[in-house]
Amino acid sequence: MGQYVLNSLLLMMSLILVVSCDSEQTASSSDTFTIGVNADPEKLNPVFNPKVKAREVYNAIFLPLADFHPVTFELEPILVEDIAEPILISQDTIAFDISIREEAVWADGKPITGYDYLFAIKAVKHTGTQASAWRPYLSIIYDIVINQDNPKQFRVICDRTAMLAQETVLTFYPLPEYNYDPSLVLRSYDLSLFNNETEFAKLMQTDNKLSEFASEFNNPQNYRTNLSHAGPYKLEQWESDQYLILSKIEDYWGAAYPNNPYLFAGHDTIVFKIIKDDVALFTLLKDGGVDMTKSISVDQFNALKADPNLAKQFSYSTPETMRVAYLAMNNRDEKLASKSVRKALAHCLDINALIDAEQNGYAQPVSVLLPTRKRGYPEHLKPRTKDITLAKSLLASDGWADTDQDGTVDKTLEGKSEELIIDLFISGSQLSKTIALLLKAGANEAGMDINIIQKDTRAYIKENVYTHDYEMAALSASFDAADEDPYSRWHSDNTSVSGRNRVGFDNAEADALITKIRNTYDFEQRAELYEEFLEIFYEECPVIPLFVPQDVYVIKGGYDGVVTPKRPGYFANTFRKL
């Protein structure tokens, strides 16, 4: 387990955390920090499935009970006094006893209670509301029992088999019940009703109150203007596709916790300027119109660093993200069912050349489908490199040979001679084209060929990957800070068309480890099991992991703040003048 402790320490040292957390929470009067972004967030309430871009803004307004610290990636109490640990209730259920901080209040000063948490859970589980993204995750919550003597204390009862029960319960956002449901409509219905979608659907047909609530809750004002919450900032103004202005909450209760990055308020005002053209944004940055951005191109980033007149006016950061680019391989396919073929393909691609060509070096190769900064990433497993000799050896050991001397190896499969030609779906972006051409060149050297099929990404995901009608496809995956539950993506239970195991990975030993991982709550024990699983994954090579891209940040000199791999990549509320 020493490796995991070491990884955590290295993570803390290597991430860019430039907030001085022990400093006093002060800001000069009327000071403003301006951030350049390239898209309008459209929705700002996190329960309404907003875009990832929205998190850059709503992180300063909305707060969950707890969230992962941007450096240690450990759960950090925010609205709660401490991190609740699971309590075994029965063979099927566990519970978490939650205590909201006594001083924690909504923006208007009203106390945050368990009723606000229970209301938010019901609102999301209500199938008539536009909160569908959270719904499957909250299905593990069976009941919530509020302490009638102190409603800031409550117990959440969950499915015992849910590996991420603690993270799900604690990283959810309560909502002020009095604001979103002033008539207390949902309070009159037991949570058990919302857990049974069939019975709930029947009731919806006859109960106008539930339908009316959904209609009112879905009103766009609840994700655009009615945004009162518990964070250090509130929304003052929002002009679509132009700008958003946030102002600091006066006499904010969170000021008592200056070491907490979620509760810190570095400036009186934060302005998000929306500039979709990166050339215009770059010009504005150089002219002093924005203080920070992550929305310029890598070429512009490098040009600024190289400019002798401008370079010293800014500081620069290139944190790794929580995204992974990869090539999916359909393990069900008769040619790709062999791990020797899959490995051979992996050794045909020069990933470092790909990173240099398309990322200007701002990416890190990976050995498995996990971001390098995610807890549990296997440092001891090295990314595969281009090795044509090894690729040829792997193919030969699997019975592939160029028997007809046409330059492509072949093999008899199910009584028919098949040449090793693989279809690869790409989107047509420059990155995907470069991936395809580099892979094709390497595959040709090894005696294989790649048939490149250009198609809209969403189209081939829906029409080919989801239906298993593909051989290879260029994809990407995004992750958050919670430990990864490998069940849905890698267990053989989920290889059907309705499952998320799109590549058809099917390994009995891996299945057994996944089951153990999901039923282990101790992190150190879970990490040991996960390491075993990743070693099998690496050996079986069900996909070809490519790289983790790095974001590029430019920050005006004299400012600092939190930049992190954790989405959205930075904490706007933490930036302040030095």
C-alpha positions as CSV (number, residue, x, y, z in Angstrom):
1,M,0.0,0.0,0.0
2,G,3.0,2.3,0.2
3,Q,2.7,3.0,-3.6
4,Y,-0.8,4.5,-3.0
5,V,0.4,6.7,-0.2
6,L,3.3,7.8,-2.4
7,N,1.0,8.5,-5.3
8,S,-1.2,10.8,-3.0
9,L,1.8,12.7,-1.9
10,L,3.1,13.1,-5.4
11,L,-0.4,14.3,-6.4
12,M,-0.4,16.9,-3.7
13,M,3.0,18.2,-4.8
14,S,2.4,18.1,-8.5
15,L,-1.0,19.7,-8.8
16,I,-1.2,23.5,-9.2
17,L,-2.6,24.8,-5.9
18,V,-1.6,28.4,-5.6
19,V,-4.2,29.6,-3.1
20,S,-2.5,30.4,0.2
21,C,-5.1,28.5,2.3
22,D,-3.8,29.8,5.6
23,S,-4.2,33.4,4.5
24,E,-6.9,35.7,5.7
25,Q,-10.0,35.8,3.4
26,T,-9.7,39.4,2.2
27,A,-10.2,41.2,-1.0
28,S,-9.8,44.9,-1.8
29,S,-13.0,46.8,-2.0
30,S,-14.7,46.6,-5.4
31,D,-12.1,44.4,-6.9
32,T,-13.1,42.2,-9.9
33,F,-11.7,39.1,-11.4
34,T,-12.6,38.5,-15.1
35,I,-12.5,35.1,-16.7
36,G,-12.7,34.5,-20.5
37,V,-14.8,31.5,-21.5
38,N,-15.9,30.3,-24.9
39,A,-19.5,29.2,-24.3
40,D,-22.6,30.2,-22.5
41,P,-23.4,27.8,-19.6
42,E,-27.1,27.8,-20.6
43,K,-28.2,26.2,-17.2
44,L,-26.6,26.9,-13.8
45,N,-28.5,24.7,-11.4
46,P,-26.5,21.4,-11.1
47,V,-29.6,19.2,-10.7
48,F,-30.8,20.2,-14.2
49,N,-28.1,18.4,-16.1
50,P,-26.1,21.5,-17.2
51,K,-23.2,21.3,-19.6
52,V,-19.7,20.8,-18.1
53,K,-19.0,24.4,-19.0
54,A,-21.6,25.5,-16.5
55,R,-19.6,24.0,-13.6
56,E,-17.0,26.8,-14.0
57,V,-19.7,29.2,-12.9
58,Y,-22.1,27.3,-10.6
59,N,-19.2,25.9,-8.4
60,A,-19.1,29.4,-6.8
61,I,-22.9,29.5,-6.2
62,F,-24.1,25.9,-5.4
63,L,-22.6,23.6,-2.8
64,P,-23.0,19.9,-2.2
65,L,-22.8,18.4,1.3
66,A,-19.2,17.5,0.6
67,D,-16.9,17.1,-2.4
68,F,-13.4,16.0,-3.3
69,H,-10.6,18.3,-2.4
70,P,-8.9,19.6,-5.6
71,V,-5.5,18.5,-4.4
72,T,-5.8,15.5,-2.2
73,F,-8.9,14.1,-4.0
74,E,-10.2,13.1,-0.5
75,L,-13.7,13.9,0.4
76,E,-13.9,17.4,2.0
77,P,-16.8,18.5,4.3
78,I,-18.5,21.6,3.0
79,L,-22.1,21.9,4.3
80,V,-21.6,19.0,6.8
81,E,-19.5,18.9,10.0
82,D,-17.7,15.7,8.9
83,I,-17.6,12.9,6.4
84,A,-20.2,10.3,7.4
85,E,-19.0,6.7,7.4
86,P,-21.3,3.8,6.4
87,I,-23.2,2.1,9.2
88,L,-24.4,-1.5,8.5
89,I,-28.1,-1.7,9.1
90,S,-29.0,-5.0,7.6
91,Q,-27.8,-7.5,5.0
92,D,-29.2,-5.2,2.3
93,T,-28.8,-1.7,3.7
94,I,-26.3,0.7,5.1
95,A,-26.8,4.2,6.5
96,F,-25.0,7.5,6.8
97,D,-25.7,9.9,9.7
98,I,-25.4,13.4,8.4
99,S,-24.9,16.6,10.5
100,I,-25.2,19.9,8.6
101,R,-23.0,22.6,10.1
102,E,-24.9,24.7,12.6
103,E,-23.8,28.0,10.9
104,A,-24.6,26.8,7.3
105,V,-27.4,28.9,5.9
106,W,-28.8,29.7,2.5
107,A,-27.9,33.0,0.8
108,D,-30.9,34.7,2.5
109,G,-29.9,33.5,6.0
110,K,-32.4,30.7,6.4
111,P,-30.9,27.5,7.9
112,I,-30.0,24.5,5.7
113,T,-31.7,21.4,7.0
114,G,-32.4,17.8,6.2
115,Y,-35.7,18.8,4.7
116,D,-33.9,20.6,2.0
117,Y,-31.8,17.5,1.2
118,L,-34.9,15.3,1.3
119,F,-36.8,17.7,-1.0
120,A,-33.9,17.7,-3.5
121,I,-33.8,13.9,-3.6
122,K,-37.6,13.7,-4.2
123,A,-37.4,16.5,-6.9
124,V,-34.7,14.5,-8.8
125,K,-36.5,11.2,-8.4
126,H,-39.8,12.7,-9.6
127,T,-39.9,11.4,-13.2
128,G,-41.7,14.5,-14.4
129,T,-38.7,16.8,-13.7
130,Q,-35.8,17.6,-16.0
131,A,-33.3,16.1,-13.6
132,S,-32.8,12.8,-15.3
133,A,-28.9,12.7,-15.1
134,W,-28.9,12.4,-11.3
135,R,-31.8,9.9,-11.2
136,P,-30.0,6.6,-11.8
137,Y,-27.3,7.5,-9.2
138,L,-29.9,8.3,-6.5
139,S,-31.7,5.0,-7.1
140,I,-29.5,3.6,-4.3
141,I,-31.1,5.9,-1.7
142,Y,-34.1,4.1,-0.1
143,D,-35.1,6.4,2.8
144,I,-34.2,9.6,4.7
145,V,-35.0,10.0,8.3
146,I,-34.8,13.5,9.7
147,N,-34.2,14.2,13.4
148,Q,-37.4,16.0,14.5
149,D,-35.6,17.6,17.4
150,N,-32.7,18.9,15.2
151,P,-33.6,18.9,11.5
152,K,-29.9,19.6,10.7
153,Q,-29.3,16.0,11.5
154,F,-30.7,13.2,9.3
155,R,-30.0,9.6,8.3
156,V,-29.7,8.4,4.7
157,I,-30.4,4.7,4.2
158,C,-28.9,3.1,1.0
159,D,-28.4,-0.1,-0.9
160,R,-25.5,-1.9,0.8
161,T,-24.2,-3.2,-2.5
162,A,-23.6,0.3,-3.9
163,M,-19.9,0.8,-4.1
164,L,-20.1,4.6,-4.3
165,A,-22.9,5.1,-1.8
166,Q,-20.9,7.4,0.4
167,E,-19.8,9.6,-2.5
168,T,-23.3,9.7,-4.0
169,V,-24.9,10.7,-0.7
170,L,-22.4,13.3,0.2
171,T,-21.7,15.0,-3.2
172,F,-25.4,15.7,-3.8
173,Y,-26.8,19.2,-3.7
174,P,-29.6,20.0,-1.3
175,L,-32.0,22.7,-2.5
176,P,-33.9,25.2,-0.4
177,E,-37.3,23.6,-0.1
178,Y,-39.0,26.9,0.8
179,N,-37.8,28.4,-2.5
180,Y,-38.5,25.6,-4.9
181,D,-41.6,24.1,-3.2
182,P,-43.1,26.9,-1.1
183,S,-46.4,25.0,-0.8
184,L,-44.5,21.9,0.5
185,V,-46.2,19.7,-2.1
186,L,-43.5,17.0,-2.1
187,R,-43.3,16.9,1.7
188,S,-46.7,15.2,1.8
189,Y,-45.5,12.2,-0.2
190,D,-43.3,9.5,1.3
191,L,-39.9,8.9,-0.4
192,S,-40.8,5.3,-1.0
193,L,-43.4,6.4,-3.6
194,F,-40.6,8.1,-5.6
195,N,-38.6,4.9,-5.5
196,N,-41.3,2.9,-7.3
197,E,-41.5,4.3,-10.8
198,T,-44.4,2.1,-11.8
199,E,-46.6,3.2,-8.9
200,F,-45.4,6.8,-9.3
201,A,-46.4,6.8,-13.0
202,K,-49.9,5.6,-12.0
203,L,-50.3,8.3,-9.4
204,M,-49.1,11.0,-11.8
205,Q,-52.1,10.3,-14.1
206,T,-54.5,11.1,-11.3
207,D,-52.7,13.5,-9.0
208,N,-52.6,17.0,-10.4
209,K,-50.4,18.3,-7.6
210,L,-47.4,16.2,-8.7
211,S,-47.8,17.2,-12.3
212,E,-48.2,20.9,-11.4
213,F,-45.1,20.7,-9.2
214,A,-43.0,19.2,-12.1
215,S,-44.2,22.0,-14.4
216,E,-43.3,24.7,-12.0
217,F,-39.9,23.1,-11.0
218,N,-38.9,22.8,-14.7
219,N,-39.5,26.5,-15.2
220,P,-36.2,27.8,-16.8
221,Q,-36.0,30.5,-14.1
222,N,-35.0,27.7,-11.7
223,Y,-31.8,27.2,-13.6
224,R,-31.2,30.7,-14.9
225,T,-32.4,33.3,-12.4
226,N,-33.8,31.6,-9.2
227,L,-30.4,30.4,-8.1
228,S,-30.1,31.2,-4.4
229,H,-27.9,28.7,-2.7
230,A,-25.2,28.3,-0.1
231,G,-22.0,29.2,-2.0
232,P,-19.8,32.2,-1.4
233,Y,-21.2,34.0,-4.5
234,K,-24.6,34.9,-6.0
235,L,-25.6,35.6,-9.6
236,E,-26.1,39.3,-10.2
237,Q,-26.5,39.5,-14.0
238,W,-26.6,37.2,-17.0
239,E,-26.6,38.3,-20.5
240,S,-26.8,35.2,-22.7
241,D,-23.7,34.7,-24.9
242,Q,-22.2,37.9,-23.5
243,Y,-21.3,37.7,-19.8
244,L,-22.2,36.6,-16.3
245,I,-21.5,38.6,-13.1
246,L,-21.3,37.0,-9.7
247,S,-21.0,39.0,-6.4
248,K,-19.7,37.9,-3.1
249,I,-22.2,37.2,-0.3
250,E,-21.8,39.7,2.5
251,D,-21.2,38.3,6.0
252,Y,-20.8,34.9,4.4
253,W,-21.0,32.0,6.9
254,G,-18.3,30.1,5.0
255,A,-15.7,32.8,5.8
256,A,-15.2,30.9,9.1
257,Y,-13.5,28.2,7.0
258,P,-10.7,30.0,5.0
259,N,-8.9,26.7,4.4
260,N,-11.8,25.2,2.5
261,P,-11.5,25.9,-1.3
262,Y,-15.2,25.6,-1.8
263,L,-16.0,28.3,0.8
264,F,-13.3,30.8,-0.1
265,A,-14.2,34.1,-1.7
266,G,-11.2,35.9,-3.2
267,H,-12.8,38.8,-5.0
268,D,-15.8,41.0,-4.5
269,T,-16.9,40.3,-8.1
270,I,-16.3,37.6,-10.7
271,V,-17.1,38.3,-14.3
272,F,-17.3,35.5,-16.9
273,K,-16.9,37.1,-20.4
274,I,-18.3,34.8,-23.1
275,I,-16.1,35.1,-26.3
276,K,-16.6,32.2,-28.7
277,D,-13.9,33.2,-31.1
278,D,-10.5,32.2,-29.7
279,V,-8.7,34.9,-31.8
280,A,-10.9,37.6,-30.2
281,L,-10.4,36.1,-26.8
282,F,-6.6,35.9,-27.3
283,T,-6.5,39.5,-28.3
284,L,-8.6,40.5,-25.3
285,L,-6.3,38.6,-23.0
286,K,-3.2,40.4,-24.3
287,D,-5.0,43.7,-24.0
288,G,-5.9,43.2,-20.4
289,G,-9.6,42.6,-20.9
290,V,-9.6,39.3,-19.0
291,D,-7.5,38.1,-16.1
292,M,-7.6,34.4,-16.8
293,T,-8.7,31.9,-19.4
294,K,-8.4,28.2,-20.3
295,S,-10.2,28.7,-23.7
296,I,-7.3,29.7,-26.0
297,S,-5.6,27.2,-28.4
298,V,-2.3,25.5,-27.6
299,D,-0.7,27.5,-30.4
300,Q,-1.8,30.7,-28.9
301,F,-0.6,29.6,-25.5
302,N,2.8,28.8,-26.8
303,A,2.9,32.1,-28.8
304,L,2.2,34.1,-25.7
305,K,4.9,32.3,-23.7
306,A,7.4,33.0,-26.5
307,D,6.6,36.7,-26.8
308,P,9.4,38.6,-25.1
309,N,7.1,41.6,-24.5
310,L,4.2,39.8,-23.1
311,A,5.4,36.5,-21.6
312,K,6.3,38.0,-18.2
313,Q,2.9,39.6,-17.7
314,F,1.3,36.2,-17.2
315,S,1.7,32.9,-15.3
316,Y,1.0,29.6,-17.0
317,S,-0.4,26.3,-16.0
318,T,-0.9,23.0,-17.8
319,P,-2.8,20.6,-15.5
320,E,-3.8,17.2,-16.7
321,T,-7.5,16.7,-17.2
322,M,-9.8,13.9,-16.1
323,R,-10.4,12.9,-19.7
324,V,-8.9,10.0,-21.7
325,A,-8.7,9.5,-25.4
326,Y,-8.8,5.9,-26.5
327,L,-9.6,3.4,-29.3
328,A,-12.4,1.1,-28.5
329,M,-12.1,-2.5,-29.9
330,N,-15.0,-4.8,-30.3
331,N,-13.8,-7.8,-28.4
332,R,-16.7,-9.8,-29.8
333,D,-15.4,-9.5,-33.3
334,E,-13.7,-12.7,-34.5
335,K,-10.5,-11.0,-35.4
336,L,-10.4,-8.8,-32.3
337,A,-11.4,-11.6,-29.9
338,S,-7.7,-12.5,-29.6
339,K,-5.8,-10.3,-27.1
340,S,-2.7,-10.9,-29.2
341,V,-4.3,-9.0,-32.1
342,R,-5.4,-6.3,-29.8
343,K,-1.9,-5.9,-28.3
344,A,-0.4,-6.0,-31.7
345,L,-2.6,-3.1,-32.8
346,A,-1.6,-1.2,-29.6
347,H,2.1,-1.6,-30.5
348,C,1.5,-0.2,-34.0
349,L,0.7,3.3,-32.8
350,D,3.3,5.9,-31.9
351,I,1.4,7.8,-29.1
352,N,4.3,10.2,-28.4
353,A,4.3,11.2,-32.0
354,L,0.5,11.7,-31.8
355,I,0.8,13.9,-28.7
356,D,3.6,16.0,-30.3
357,A,1.6,16.4,-33.6
358,E,-1.9,17.1,-32.2
359,Q,-1.4,18.2,-28.6
360,N,1.9,20.1,-28.9
361,G,3.2,17.9,-26.2
362,Y,0.4,18.9,-23.8
363,A,-0.8,15.4,-23.0
364,Q,0.3,12.3,-21.1
365,P,0.2,8.7,-22.4
366,V,-1.7,6.2,-20.3
367,S,-1.5,2.5,-19.7
368,V,-5.2,1.9,-18.9
369,L,-8.5,3.8,-19.3
370,L,-8.0,6.0,-16.3
371,P,-6.6,9.6,-15.9
372,T,-3.1,9.6,-14.5
373,R,-4.2,11.8,-11.6
374,K,-7.1,9.6,-10.5
375,R,-6.7,7.8,-7.3
376,G,-5.5,4.2,-8.0
377,Y,-3.9,4.9,-11.4
378,P,-1.3,2.1,-11.8
379,E,2.0,3.8,-12.1
380,H,3.8,0.5,-12.4
381,L,2.1,-0.3,-15.6
382,K,3.8,1.5,-18.4
383,P,2.0,2.8,-21.5
384,R,2.5,0.6,-24.6
385,T,4.8,2.0,-27.2
386,K,5.2,1.5,-30.9
387,D,7.1,-1.8,-31.4
388,I,6.5,-3.3,-34.9
389,T,8.8,-6.3,-34.1
390,L,6.7,-7.2,-31.1
391,A,3.5,-6.6,-33.0
392,K,4.6,-9.1,-35.7
393,S,5.6,-11.6,-33.1
394,L,2.2,-11.3,-31.4
395,L,0.4,-11.9,-34.7
396,A,2.6,-14.9,-35.6
397,S,2.1,-16.5,-32.2
398,D,-1.7,-16.2,-32.8
399,G,-1.4,-18.0,-36.2
400,W,-1.5,-15.0,-38.5
401,A,0.7,-15.3,-41.6
402,D,0.8,-13.7,-45.1
403,T,0.1,-17.0,-46.9
404,D,-0.9,-15.3,-50.2
405,Q,2.0,-12.9,-50.2
406,D,-0.2,-9.8,-50.7
407,G,1.4,-7.9,-47.8
408,T,-1.4,-8.5,-45.3
409,V,-1.5,-11.4,-42.9
410,D,-4.3,-13.8,-43.0
411,K,-5.8,-16.7,-40.9
412,T,-8.6,-19.2,-41.3
413,L,-11.5,-18.2,-39.0
414,E,-14.6,-20.4,-38.9
415,G,-13.5,-22.2,-42.0
416,K,-12.8,-19.1,-44.1
417,S,-9.6,-17.3,-44.8
418,E,-9.7,-13.8,-43.4
419,E,-7.2,-11.0,-43.9
420,L,-6.4,-8.9,-40.9
421,I,-8.1,-5.7,-42.1
422,I,-9.8,-3.7,-39.4
423,D,-12.5,-1.0,-39.8
424,L,-11.9,2.1,-37.7
425,F,-14.6,4.8,-37.2
426,I,-13.3,8.4,-36.8
427,S,-15.1,11.7,-36.6
428,G,-13.1,13.6,-39.2
429,S,-11.5,16.0,-36.8
430,Q,-7.8,16.6,-37.3
431,L,-7.0,14.7,-34.2
432,S,-9.0,11.6,-35.3
433,K,-7.4,11.7,-38.7
434,T,-3.9,11.8,-37.3
435,I,-4.7,8.9,-35.0
436,A,-6.1,6.9,-37.9
437,L,-3.2,7.6,-40.3
438,L,-0.5,6.8,-37.6
439,L,-2.3,3.6,-36.7
440,K,-2.7,2.6,-40.4
441,A,1.0,3.3,-41.1
442,G,2.1,1.2,-38.2
443,A,-0.4,-1.6,-39.0
444,N,0.9,-1.7,-42.6
445,E,4.4,-2.2,-41.3
446,A,3.2,-5.1,-39.1
447,G,1.2,-6.8,-42.0
448,M,-2.2,-5.5,-41.1
449,D,-4.4,-2.8,-42.6
450,I,-6.9,-0.2,-41.3
451,N,-10.0,0.8,-43.2
452,I,-10.8,4.3,-42.1
453,I,-14.5,5.2,-42.0
454,Q,-15.3,8.9,-41.4
455,K,-18.6,9.6,-39.8
456,D,-20.1,12.0,-37.3
457,T,-19.1,11.0,-33.8
458,R,-22.6,11.0,-32.3
459,A,-23.8,9.0,-35.3
460,Y,-21.3,6.2,-35.1
461,I,-21.6,6.0,-31.3
462,K,-25.3,5.6,-31.6
463,E,-25.5,3.5,-34.8
464,N,-22.4,1.4,-34.5
465,V,-20.8,1.4,-31.0
466,Y,-24.1,1.1,-29.1
467,T,-25.3,-1.6,-31.4
468,H,-21.9,-3.4,-31.4
469,D,-21.7,-3.0,-35.2
470,Y,-18.1,-1.9,-35.3
471,E,-14.5,-3.2,-35.0
472,M,-12.7,-0.1,-33.8
473,A,-13.8,3.4,-32.9
474,A,-12.1,6.6,-31.7
475,L,-13.7,7.6,-28.4
476,S,-13.0,9.5,-25.2
477,A,-14.1,9.1,-21.6
478,S,-14.5,11.6,-18.8
479,F,-14.1,10.9,-15.2
480,D,-14.7,12.6,-11.8
481,A,-12.7,12.3,-8.6
482,A,-14.7,9.5,-7.0
483,D,-13.2,6.0,-7.1
484,E,-14.1,4.3,-10.4
485,D,-16.8,1.6,-10.2
486,P,-15.7,-0.8,-13.0
487,Y,-19.0,-2.8,-13.0
488,S,-21.0,-1.0,-15.7
489,R,-18.1,-0.5,-18.1
490,W,-16.2,-3.8,-17.7
491,H,-18.3,-6.6,-16.1
492,S,-19.6,-9.2,-18.4
493,D,-23.1,-8.7,-17.0
494,N,-23.2,-5.5,-19.2
495,T,-22.1,-6.8,-22.6
496,S,-25.6,-6.7,-24.1
497,V,-26.8,-4.0,-26.3
498,S,-28.5,-2.3,-23.3
499,G,-25.3,-2.4,-21.2
500,R,-22.4,0.0,-21.0
501,N,-19.7,-2.6,-21.7
502,R,-19.6,-1.5,-25.3
503,V,-16.3,-3.3,-26.1
504,G,-17.6,-6.7,-24.9
505,F,-14.8,-7.3,-22.4
506,D,-15.5,-10.7,-20.8
507,N,-13.1,-12.1,-18.3
508,A,-14.2,-14.3,-15.4
509,E,-11.2,-13.3,-13.2
510,A,-11.9,-9.7,-13.8
511,D,-15.6,-10.2,-13.0
512,A,-14.8,-11.8,-9.7
513,L,-12.5,-8.9,-8.7
514,I,-15.1,-6.3,-9.8
515,T,-17.7,-8.0,-7.5
516,K,-15.2,-7.8,-4.6
517,I,-14.3,-4.2,-5.4
518,R,-18.0,-3.2,-5.3
519,N,-18.5,-4.8,-1.9
520,T,-15.3,-3.4,-0.2
521,Y,-15.7,-0.1,1.6
522,D,-12.2,0.2,3.0
523,F,-10.2,2.2,0.5
524,E,-6.9,0.4,1.1
525,Q,-8.4,-3.0,0.6
526,R,-10.3,-1.7,-2.4
527,A,-7.2,-0.3,-3.9
528,E,-5.4,-3.7,-3.7
529,L,-8.3,-5.4,-5.5
530,Y,-8.4,-2.6,-8.1
531,E,-4.7,-2.9,-8.8
532,E,-5.3,-6.7,-9.5
533,F,-8.1,-5.8,-11.8
534,L,-6.1,-3.2,-13.7
535,E,-3.3,-5.7,-14.2
536,I,-5.7,-8.1,-15.9
537,F,-7.2,-5.2,-17.9
538,Y,-3.7,-4.2,-19.0
539,E,-2.8,-7.8,-20.0
540,E,-6.1,-8.3,-21.9
541,C,-5.9,-4.9,-23.7
542,P,-9.7,-4.6,-24.4
543,V,-9.1,-1.0,-25.6
544,I,-6.1,1.1,-26.7
545,P,-5.7,3.9,-24.2
546,L,-4.1,6.9,-25.9
547,F,-3.5,9.9,-23.7
548,V,-4.8,12.3,-21.0
549,P,-4.9,15.8,-22.5
550,Q,-3.7,18.8,-20.6
551,D,-5.6,22.1,-20.3
552,V,-3.7,25.3,-20.9
553,Y,-4.3,28.2,-18.5
554,V,-3.0,31.8,-18.8
555,I,-3.3,33.9,-15.6
556,K,-2.5,37.6,-15.3
557,G,0.5,38.3,-13.2
558,G,-0.3,39.2,-9.6
559,Y,-3.2,36.7,-9.3
560,D,-3.3,33.2,-8.0
561,G,-6.0,30.5,-7.4
562,V,-6.8,26.8,-7.6
563,V,-6.1,25.0,-10.8
564,T,-6.6,21.2,-10.7
565,P,-7.4,18.1,-12.8
566,K,-10.7,17.9,-11.1
567,R,-13.5,19.2,-13.2
568,P,-14.1,22.0,-14.2
569,G,-10.3,22.5,-13.9
570,Y,-10.2,25.6,-11.7
571,F,-12.1,27.2,-8.8
572,A,-13.1,30.7,-9.9
573,N,-13.9,31.7,-6.3
574,T,-10.4,31.1,-5.1
575,F,-8.6,33.5,-7.3
576,R,-7.2,36.6,-5.6
577,K,-4.6,39.3,-5.8
578,L,-1.3,38.6,-4.3
